[in-house]
């Protein structure tokens, strides 16, 4: 009985750590999208509307994800994580000088999206609280959609066909074959870019 | 009770590879001929216990997607060549779904149960068959792909919250992202972008009472 109680407390503490770390990753993502959306390539009248809408939607969703992670962490007895994940914040800092270039901006947020989704994926097997597991899975799916779409956009930008980042009628007919395949590189997702459970924990 | 033997992810992946090979051999051997489509052997996943019933349901959905994408590919004979990106999507995603079915069948066979070769007949009769009948051009097939990927992804989300065996949770957790990457790609190909909904929903998940055959 005592052992069970101790295990339960340890499980809950780990759940809180993972939720705080997830919130820290979400905060880093929000920050990255927000910085990029303030750059001329997104504020200019000539900015790509599809890309701008994608970035605005993703940023706002990451804000909601951070809030949800923090709410559940506090429900489980932890504190709110208001800061950005230090490891990912450093990556944003390194990338910042080049973010005026659309391809580099997409590359950065894709890297962060993958880290976030893979952190949830890794943690799914560790969460003791079933509500935390359900919430993590519901967020992970949304972030994998971000990643899938961003990979398509990255391919089109790298191929110097930004005009194909468009939802105009007939664009689908002009897309290269790779636009239908690059979004999902593997049949079984890996989690090797997951952030460690304690990476963003609040002491 | 999950009804599953202990199996970590590495063991599972090895088993999945082995079973995948065995499954292909079985398919080519002619020893176990597929029943005619007009009289399928119908069963239900909930005749299995716990996590195994979920594994059977997910295998049947993956099998359904392999079949639906095959039909979409064959529609080129009537509609003309699909757009290159759509063709790439169908062929690559179909391969993924085949591998996902192998993964779930390895769980079933690892627990001493037969693998699922049939499809989710409930979704087939209620969603995919009518859509295929109505389809007159490639855009309808893309929409069908998005619908059936959405149903499957939603079922995975529900399953992750319902599974008890940790190895099974990890398997679902490694497939669920891929189904959503498919959806992200389709959001671009269909041309509507991201949904504004910040959280996945599980209220359209298929139950284990669906017919399989």
Contacts between the chains, C-beta under 8 A, distances in Angstrom:
chain1	res1	chain2	res2	distance
A	50	B	193	6.5
A	53	B	193	5.9
A	53	B	194	7.9
A	54	B	193	6.1
A	54	B	194	6.0
A	57	B	193	7.3
A	57	B	194	4.7
A	57	B	196	6.1
A	58	B	194	6.8
A	60	B	198	7.4
A	61	B	194	7.9
A	61	B	198	4.1
A	64	B	198	4.1
A	64	B	199	7.5
A	65	B	198	6.6
A	68	B	199	7.4
A	117	B	177	5.9
A	121	B	173	5.1
A	121	B	174	6.9
A	121	B	176	8.0
A	121	B	177	6.0
A	124	B	160	6.3
A	124	B	169	6.0
A	124	B	170	7.2
A	124	B	173	4.1
A	125	B	166	5.6
A	125	B	169	5.4
A	125	B	170	4.6
A	125	B	173	6.4
A	130	B	161	6.1
A	133	B	160	6.5
A	133	B	161	6.2
A	133	B	169	7.7
A	134	B	157	7.7
A	134	B	160	7.0
A	134	B	161	4.0
A	134	B	202	7.8
A	135	B	199	7.6
A	137	B	156	7.9
A	137	B	157	5.3
A	137	B	160	4.3
A	137	B	161	6.8
A	137	B	173	7.3
A	137	B	176	6.4
A	137	B	200	7.0
A	138	B	157	6.0
A	138	B	199	4.5
A	138	B	200	4.0
A	138	B	201	7.4
A	138	B	202	7.5
A	139	B	198	7.9
A	139	B	199	6.4
A	139	B	200	7.5
A	140	B	173	7.7
A	140	B	176	6.8
A	140	B	177	6.2
A	140	B	180	7.6
A	140	B	200	8.0
A	141	B	153	6.1
A	141	B	157	6.2
A	141	B	176	6.2
A	141	B	177	7.2
A	141	B	179	7.7
A	141	B	180	4.3
A	141	B	200	4.1
A	142	B	180	7.4
A	142	B	195	8.0
A	142	B	197	7.6
A	142	B	198	6.2
A	142	B	199	6.6
A	142	B	200	5.9
A	144	B	176	7.8
A	144	B	177	4.2
A	144	B	178	7.6
A	144	B	180	3.7
A	144	B	181	5.2
A	144	B	184	6.7
A	145	B	180	4.9
A	145	B	181	7.3
A	145	B	183	5.4
A	145	B	184	3.8
A	145	B	187	6.6
A	145	B	194	6.4
A	145	B	195	7.7
A	146	B	184	6.8
A	146	B	194	7.0
A	147	B	181	6.4
A	147	B	184	6.7
A	148	B	180	6.8
A	148	B	181	3.6
A	148	B	182	7.1
A	148	B	183	7.0
A	148	B	184	2.7
A	148	B	185	5.0
A	148	B	187	8.0
A	149	B	184	4.2
A	149	B	185	7.1
A	149	B	187	5.9
A	149	B	188	5.5
A	149	B	193	7.5
A	149	B	194	6.6
A	150	B	184	8.0
A	151	B	181	7.9
A	152	B	184	7.7
A	152	B	185	6.0
A	152	B	188	5.0
A	153	B	188	7.8
A	167	B	191	4.0
A	167	B	192	7.0
A	167	B	193	6.7
A	171	B	191	7.0
A	172	B	83	5.3
A	172	B	85	6.5
A	172	B	86	6.9
A	172	B	139	7.9
A	172	B	142	7.7
A	172	B	189	5.6
A	172	B	190	7.9
A	172	B	191	6.6
A	173	B	83	4.9
A	175	B	83	6.6
A	175	B	84	6.8
A	175	B	85	3.8
A	175	B	189	7.3
A	176	B	84	6.0
A	176	B	85	6.5
A	177	B	84	4.1
A	177	B	85	6.0
A	177	B	87	6.5
A	177	B	88	3.9
A	178	B	85	7.6
A	178	B	88	6.6
A	179	B	85	4.1
A	179	B	88	7.4
A	179	B	185	7.9
A	179	B	188	7.2
A	179	B	189	7.4
A	180	B	84	7.3
A	180	B	85	3.7
A	180	B	86	5.9
A	180	B	87	7.0
A	180	B	88	3.6
A	180	B	89	3.4
A	180	B	90	7.8
A	180	B	92	7.2
A	180	B	185	6.4
A	180	B	189	6.4
A	181	B	88	4.3
A	181	B	89	6.6
A	181	B	92	4.6
A	183	B	181	5.2
A	183	B	182	7.4
A	183	B	184	5.6
A	183	B	185	3.6
A	183	B	188	7.6
A	184	B	92	7.1
A	184	B	93	7.1
A	184	B	96	6.8
A	184	B	178	5.6
A	184	B	181	3.8
A	184	B	182	5.6
A	184	B	185	6.4
A	186	B	178	7.0
A	187	B	95	7.0
A	187	B	96	4.3
A	187	B	99	4.1
A	187	B	100	6.8
A	187	B	178	6.3
A	188	B	13	7.5
A	188	B	99	7.1
A	188	B	100	8.0
A	188	B	103	7.2
A	188	B	174	4.6
A	188	B	175	6.5
A	188	B	178	6.9
A	189	B	173	7.9
A	189	B	174	5.0
A	189	B	175	7.4
A	189	B	176	8.0
A	189	B	177	4.0
A	189	B	178	5.5
A	189	B	181	7.9
A	190	B	174	7.8
A	191	B	174	7.7
